[in-house]
Structures are given as structure tokens and as C-alpha cells.
């Protein structure tokens, strides 16, 4: 019987996953996607997935049944977590990000640190007690921190530009709407809620972006961006001081809003993400709280921010109510406190790059606590100017060291936004309640500030203790040697 000639058609493709695939590329891709989806739905298939430890090195987990699904999942994971080399620590793009973040901080924290201007004005214009007015500033800072978990994770996922554009629109719109407000609830919604949400969409993503451009000089880079609060703390009170008597409250805020719009355009053109998007991953990295240094840091930051903004919000009101200064002179005190704050933004961060951010943050917070306690002893206008000049760098240093020390606790740059945002959300509840509690204490003590001063000092003291514990835990984990930078 003659031998049958070979068939011109290809043999049927075997179903085994490891068999060679000579079919169409589209069918192969569809099959891989389907099995990858199955691996995501059924967690048991992830046993061979490579995990990344807190040190930033790949650590293979126990691998029991390797197959196509696990290999596809591994490829998907690695594709979304590739780090494009080490941080450049300089260069045109990196320093443009510093400029862009500086402008973001100027128009977020610069306005917040100048809230004493509005606190003093609103008490008279709206005829409300100090604690009510403090809620406007507190809710503004609350939203800046609170939505950090969401905006940080979205930044990691590649949505930095849409979030930043939305934040810019909210800040400018909220400021312009505030200029037309005449009732307390209107100001609360426009300046507190709308501007606060915009601040939250801007600040955390910007800090997460700049943290990926710097490693060796990260603290000084963040310190330069933190100087934006000094710039804003000088510019915005100066604008209010000069324009409020001439143009009135409405047009003064409109000028501020238009200036913010210009700054945000420059900022959006300057900031560019460096790390590829990390699409997969949870909104909250709960495993971070298993790291004791991270948990104690979150507690310390909460306590510090529970007390630090009392001085910034109430210094002008204190100058008028206790020291008998005019409204114009009370603004001078704010400008002095903000102006000298540049030392607190640069000097601690300079040393933070050399000996460790946490190592510098602990004494900075301790000095701030001591100076708030010393505020109780101030009994003259000259003494208040001196206190403002001395405490400005310390309290400003707490704000500046907070993000740089927090960034040092995360070794995986693709998770910077998520882990920074998580602590931001925790801190948000401190800034939400801290200044209203202080305002309530002032009202309860018939206008005396000693109770509120003691509250702020105690919060900063406890916060310093938690930060010291965080540093000690991190130091022991890295190795208790003099050469280790913590």
C-alpha cells in the first residue's frame, strides 16, 4: 500500500500550555490574557509570583506549580513595576520638577500658613468666634492630607496630569468664589472644601513625583520645594496688606486667584513622572503598617500636626487680642514668622541628606515643642517678634522634614505615592481637629491663650517621642552602627 503523502495543513495545535505555539499571534495573546485574568481572580495561582521586599530587592516566594498562568502574571507584574534606573539626583528635568513643586507648595501651603490673615479678618467680618473660623482653615488642610491616599495611588497608576489639572481648577475656582461670599457657610464651602480638595489633588502627587528624581539629595530637593511655603507666606500676606485697604476683600482674592492660575500653568509644564505606571496593586498597602518604623512615624506625625498649626493660624489673632497690635502689625508678625522659616526648610534638609532625615527630624520637632511651651512666657510686642523669628525655622522645619523623612521609609519608588498618601490621610484628622480644639480652649478660657498653647506644646512633645522610637526601630533594623544613615 503506497505511503500517504503529508498533509499541507498544519497539525492541530496541542492544548498543553508548554507546547510550542505556531498559531496566530492574536490567539496566543488572547489565551495569555484569559489565563492572566484567571490568575488574578484565583489568588492561589499567585504562589509563584515574585514579591518585592521592603529593601527593594526581588525575593522569590515558594514556587510549587509553575505554569503558563503564573509566568504570564509574573510578566504582567514586572512590566508595571520596572524602575528605569537609579534616581538621577540632578539634571534639567529633575530641577524643573523642583521648580514646579515649589510653585505647588507656594500656592497650597503658602496660603495655609498665611491663614492667620483670614482668621483675624473673618472673626470681625463674619462675626463668628475664633473656633468657628478655625474650622475653615482646618478643613482646608484636612482635605489636602485626607485624599492623599487616593491621589497618591492614582499618581502611581499614571494619572498624575489629570489629577493635577483638576486640583488647579478647584483651587483657582474656590479662591474666586470666596471673593463673592458673604456668609460663613459660603466661605466654608468655597475656601475650606473646594480649595482644600484642590490642594489635595496637587500636593501629594507633586511630592511623590519629585521623590523619584532624587535619592542622595532627596531631603535638600524637598527642602527647596518646601521653601514654597515661605514664598507664599511672604507674598500672600503682602498682597492682602497692600490691596485690602485699596481694593477691598473681593478684588484682593481675585488677584490672588489669577496669580495662582499662572503659577499652576508653569507647574504643570515643569512636572513629569519618571516611574512607569503601576496599574496593579491595592489602594492601601496594609503591609506597610507591619513595619514598626512606619507605624510609629505615622503616630508621631499625627501628634506633631495636631499642634503645629495652632501657631500659624492664631499668631495674628494673639498679636491683636493679647498684645494689642493693629491689624497691619499683626500681619508683620506673620511675615516675620514665614520669612525666617526658610532656614527651617533648608538647613534641616541639608543635614538630612548627610546624616539621615529621621535623625534630623527628631530634634527639629523637639525644638518646635520647646518653643511652643516658651510662647506662654511672651509678655510684650517685642518679645512676640523675637519669638516669631526664633520659632519660625523650627515649626517650618517640622513641615519640611515631614515628607522627606516619610519618603525615606519607602525603598520601592513605584510605591512612593501610595505610602506617602497613607500617612497624609492619617495626619489629615490631626489637622482637622487641632486648631478648632485650640480655638475652643481660647473661648472656654475667656480669651486667654495659655490652655491652647499648652495643648499644642503637649502634642508636639508626644509627637517627638514617637518619632524618636521610629528612628530607633529603623536604626536597629538597618544595623546599629555609626555609619548607617537613618
N, C-alpha and C positions, 0 to 999 in steps of 0.2 A: 504493500500500500504506500503510495507516494507521500512524502512528508508535506504537511500543511504549511503553506507559506506564512511568514509572520504578518500579523495584522498591522495595517498602517495606523490604526488608532492607538493612543497611549493606553497602557494598562490602567485599570481602576485604581484610584488613589487610596492607599491604605488608611484606615481610621486611626492607627496608633499615633499618639501625639509626637513621638520622637522620630517618626518615619520621614524621609525626605519629601518635600512638597514641591511637585512640579506643576501644580495647577496655577490658576490665575492668581496674581498678586492681591487682587481685591478680595477673593475668597479667603486667602490666608489672613489678611488684615482683619476681616470680619470675624473670623474664628478666634483670633487672639483677643479682639475686643470683647467678644462674648465671654471667653473664659476669664478675662481680667475682671469683668463685671461680676462673674460668679465668685471670684476670689474675694472681691470687696464685700459681697453680700454675706458670704460664709467666712467668718473670721478664722476658722480652723485652718484654712488654706494659707494663712499668713505665717505659719510656723517657720518657714524658711526665709522670711523677709529680713533683710539686713536692717538692723537698728543702729541708730547713732547715739552714742553715749554723750554725757554732758561734756566730755573732754573734746568733742568734735571729731573723734576717730570712729571709723566704722567698726562695729563689734558684731560678728556673726552670731545669731542665736542658734539654738539647737535645730538641726535640719533633719527631718525624719523621712518625708516622702517627696523628694524633688520631682517636679513635673513641669509641664509647659505653663500651667496657670501660675505657679509660684514664680517661674522665671519671667513671665510677662509682667507680673505685678512688681517684681524687683526692678525690671527695666523702667516701668512707669514711675516708680518711686525715685529712682536715681535720676531720671530725666527732669523731675520737678524740683530736685534739691541740689543740682550742680552748683558749686561755688566757683565763679570764674577767677580763680587765683586769689592770692592774698590781697588784702586791702592796700591800695596804692599809697596811702598816707601822704598825699600831696598831688600836685598836678592841677591843670586848669579846671577840669571837671569837678574835682574834689573841692577846690576853693570856691568855685561858683556855687556849689551846694552850701558851703559855709555862709556865703553872702545871702543866698535865698532863705536859709533857715534863720539867719539874723533878722531879716525883714519879717518873717513869720512871727518870731518871738517879740519883735518890736511892737507889732500890731495886735498881739494877743496878751502876753504877759506885761508888756509896757503899759497897756491900758488898764489891766487889772491892778498892777502895782500903783497906778495913779488913781485908784478908785476913791481914795481919800478926798480927792477933788469933788467927786459926785456925792460922796457920803455927807460931806458938810453942806453942800448946796441943796440936796434933796430934803434934808431934815427941815430946812426953812421953807423951801418952795412947795413941798408936798404936805407939810405939817404932819409928819409922822415921826414916831420915836426912833432912836438910833438902831434898835434891834430890827425894826421893820425894813429900814433902808439897807441894813447889812445883808438881808436876805437877797437883795438884788445882786450884789457882788458875789455872794456865796453861791447862788445858783449858777452864775456865770462860770465860776471856777469849777463847780461841780460837774457841769456838762463837759467842760474841757477835759477833765480827767475821766469821767464816767464812761464815755463812749470810746475811750482808748482801746478797750478790748476788741471792739468791733472794727474801728478804723485801723488798728494795728494789724489785725488778721487780714483785712481786705488789702492793706498795703503789701503784705507778704504774698497775697494771691495775685498781685499785679494791677490793682485798681487805684494806684496812687493818684494819678492825674484826675480822674472823675471825682474822687473824694475831695481833693484839694480845690478843684473848681467850685464844687458845691459849698465847701467851707468859706471860700472867698465871697461868694454871693450872699451867704447868710450873714456874715459879719458886716459887710457894707450895707445890706438891706436893713439889718437890725439897727445899725447906727443911724441911718437916715430916717427910719420910722420913729426912733426915740426922739428925734428932733421935733416931731409933731405931737408928742404925747403930753397930756396934761393931767392924767390920773395915775395913781400909784400902780394899779394893776396893768395899765398900759406900758409903763416903764418896765415893770417886772417881766412882762412877756417879751417886749422888744429887746431891751438891753440884757436882761437876765437869761431868758430862754433862747431867743433867736441868736444873739451874739455868742452865747455860751456853746450852743451846738456847732456854730461855725468854727469857733476856736478849737473844739474837739476834733473836727474834721481836718484841721490844719496842723496842730502841734505834734501829736503823737506820730503821724506819718512822716513829718519832716525830721524828727529826731531819729526815727527808725532808719530813714534813708541815709542820713549823714553818718550814723554809726557804722554803716557798711563800708564807708570810704576810708575810715581811719581805724587803726589798731594801736600802733605805737604812740601816736599823738591824738588819740581819741579825746582825752579829757580836755586838752587845750583847744581842740576844734569845737567841742561842745561849749567850752567856756567862752569862746569868741561868739558863738551863736547866742549864748545866754546874755551877752552884753547888749543884745537887742532890747532886753527889758530896761537896761539903763538908758539906751537911746530913747525908747518910748517914755520912760519915766521923766526924762528931761523935756522932750518935745511936746507931749500932750498937755502936761500942766502949764507949760509955757504958752501954748496956743490958747488954753482956757483963760489964763491970766490976762493975755493981751486982747483977745477977741470978745470975751464975755461982756465986759463993760461997754464995748463999742457996738457989737453986732447982736448981742443977746444970745440966749441959750440955743435957740433953734439953729441959727446960722453958724454958730460955733461948732455944733455937732455935724452940720453938713460939710463944713470944711474938713473936719476930721475924717468923715466917711469918704470923701473924694480922695484925700491923701492916702487912705488905706487901700482904695481901689488901685491906685498907681503902684503902690508897693507890692500888692499881690500879683500884679501882672509881671513885674520883674522877678518875683519869687518863683512863679510857675515856669518861667523861661529858664531859670537857673537850676532847678531841682530835677534830677533824672535818676531813676532807680538803677542800681548796679547789679543786684542779685536777680537772677531769673525768677519768675513767679513760682510760688509753691502752692499749687492748686489743692493738693490733698492735705489733710491734717485737720485737727479739731479746732474749734473756735477758742477753746480754753485748753492749755496744756496743764492738765491737773497734776501730771507727774512732776512739774516744777516745784510744787509745794512739798515734795518728798526731800528736796534739798533744803536742809535746815538753814543754810545761809540765806537762801532766797526768802524763806518764810519769816525769819527774824528781821530781814531787811524790810519786808512789807509792813511788819508791825512797827518798826522804828520810823519808817516814812509816814505811816498813819499818824503816830503821835506827834511827830515834828510838824506836820502840816495842819494838825489840829490847832496848833498855837502860833505858827509863824506869821499868818496873815493878819492877826489882830493889830500888829504894829502898823502895817501898811494901810489898813482900812481906817484906823481910828487915830492916827497921829495928828491929822489936821484938826479933827474934832477935839482932841485933847488939847491942842495948842490954843484953840479958841475958848473952850469951856473951862479949862483949869488954869492956863497961863494968861488968858485974856488977850490973845493976839487977834489982830484983824484977819479978815478972810485972805487978803493978799499975802500977809506974812505967814499965815498957816500953809499957803502953797509953797512958800520959800522953804519951809521945813521939809516938805515932801520932796522938793527938788534937790535939797542937800542930801537927804537920805538916799535918793535914787542915784544921784551923780557919783557919790563916793562908792556906791555899790559896784562900780566897775572893777575895783580892786578885789572884791569878793568873787567876781565872776572869772577873773583871770589868774590871780595868784594861787588859790587852792587848786585849780585845774592844772596849772603849770607843774606844781609838785605832785599832783595826782598821777601824771604820766610817768613820773620818776620813781615814786615810792608806793604807788597804788592809790586808786580812787577811794576805796573804803578807808584806807589808813588816814587819808586827809579829811574825809567826810566826818569821821567821828569827832575829832577836836573842833572842827568848824561848827558842828551842831552844838557841842558843849559850850563853846564861846557864845553862840547865839542865846542859849538858855541862860547863861550867866548875865548877859547884858539885859535881857528882858527882866530878870529879877532886879537888876540895878535901876531900871526905869522907875521903880517905886520911889527911889530916893531923889529923883529930879524935882527941884522946887523953884526953878527960875527959868525965864526965857532963854538966857544964855546957856544954862545947863541943858535945856532941851535941844538947842542947836548942837552942842557938844555930843550929847547922847545920840542924836540922829546921825552925826558924822562918824561916830565910832561903831554904832550898831548896824549901819547900812551895809558895810562889807560883810559882816558876819551873817546877817539874815539873808543877804543876797547870795552869799556863798552856799547856804543851805539849798536854795533854789537851783543854783548852778551845778552843784555836785550831785544832786539827786539823780538826774538822768544819766550822767556819766558813770557813777558808781553802779547804778542799776544795769546799764549796758555791759559792765564788766562781769556780771554774773551769768551771762549767756554766751557760750562759746560757739554755738551754731548760728551764723549770721542770717540764715533763712528763717530763724525763729525770733529775731530781734523784735519785730513789730508786735508779735503775739505776746511775748513775755513782758515787754515794756508796758504794753497796754493793760495787761492783767493787774499790775501794781498800780497803774494810773487809776483803774476802776476802784480799787480798794481805797486809795488815797482820796478819791472823789467824795466819799462820805465824810471824811475828816474836814475837808474844806467847805462842805455844805453846811455843817453844823457848828464849826469852830467860832466864826465871827458872830453869828446870831447868839450863841451862848454867851460870848463876851458882852454883846450889847445888852442882853437880858440882865447880866450881872451888874452892868453900869446902871440900868434903870432901877433894879432892885435895891441898889445902894445909894439911891438919890443922887445920881450923877458922879459919884466917886468911882475912880478907875482902879483902885487897888485890888479889888476882887478879880477883875478881868486880867490885870497884869499878873497876878499870882496864878491864875488858871493857865495863861499862855506859858509862863515860866515852868510850871509843873509838867505841862505837855512836852515841851522841848527837852526837859531833863529826862523824862522817861524814854522819849524817843532816842536820845543819845545812848542810853543804856542798851536798848535793843540793837542799835546799830553796832555797838561795841561787841555784843555777843555774835552778831552776824559776821563781823570781821574775824573774830577768834575762830569760829567754826570753819570759815573758808581757809584761814591760815593753816589750821591743823590738817585739813583735807589735802592741801597742796604740799604740806611738809613744813614743819616748824623750823625753818632756817632763816637766817638774816638776809639771804639772797632772794628769797621769794617775795615778789611784788603782789600785794593784796589790795 
